[in-house]
Amino acid sequence: IPLFERVVRDAFSQRRKTLRNGLKRVMQEFGVSDLPVDLGLRPENLSLADYVNLCNALIRQKAADDQ
C-alpha cells in the first residue's frame, strides 16, 4: 500500500481518536516519535497539505535511517 494511503487509512481507522493513537503503528515502524503536525488533533482536522507533510517527514526519517 502506498504510504500516503496507509497514513490516511490508519489515521481514520479509530473513530473519535487522535492522530497519536491512529498513527502509532506507522510511527513505530518508521522510528519516529515526533511529526510536523499536532498529534493531539483528530484526523478530520488536518488538511491535505498536512497529510503530505506528514508523509514527507516519514520518508525523510526512513531515508536517514537507511544511510
C-alpha positions in Angstrom: 0.0 0.0 0.0 1.4 3.4 -0.9 2.5 5.4 2.2 0.0 8.2 1.8 -2.9 5.8 1.5 -1.7 3.9 4.6 -1.3 7.0 6.7 -4.7 8.3 5.9 -6.3 4.9 6.4 -4.6 4.4 9.7 -5.4 7.9 10.9 -9.1 7.4 10.3 -9.2 3.7 11.4 -10.1 4.5 15.0 -13.2 6.6 15.3 -13.0 9.7 17.6 -9.3 9.1 18.3 -6.4 11.4 17.9 -3.6 11.0 15.4 -1.3 9.9 18.2 -3.5 6.7 18.6 -4.3 6.2 14.9 -0.7 6.5 13.7 1.0 4.6 16.4 1.9 1.6 14.2 3.3 3.8 11.4 5.3 5.9 13.8 6.8 2.8 15.4 7.6 1.2 12.0 9.4 4.4 10.8 11.1 5.0 14.2 9.5 8.4 14.5 8.4 10.0 17.8 7.7 13.5 16.6 5.9 14.6 13.4 5.3 18.0 11.9 1.6 18.0 12.9 -0.1 18.2 16.3 -0.7 14.6 17.2 -3.4 15.6 19.6 -5.7 16.6 16.7 -8.3 14.3 15.2 -7.7 13.1 11.6 -10.5 15.2 10.2 -8.8 18.4 11.4 -5.9 18.0 9.1 -5.7 19.4 5.6 -4.4 17.5 2.6 -1.2 19.5 2.9 -0.8 18.4 6.5 -1.0 14.7 5.4 1.5 15.3 2.6 3.9 17.0 5.1 3.4 14.1 7.5 4.2 11.5 4.8 7.3 13.5 3.7 8.6 13.5 7.3 8.2 9.8 7.4 10.0 9.3 4.1 12.9 11.6 5.3 13.2 9.6 8.5 13.3 6.3 6.7 15.9 7.6 4.3 18.0 8.9 7.2 17.8 5.5 8.9 18.8 3.7 5.8 22.0 5.6 5.4 
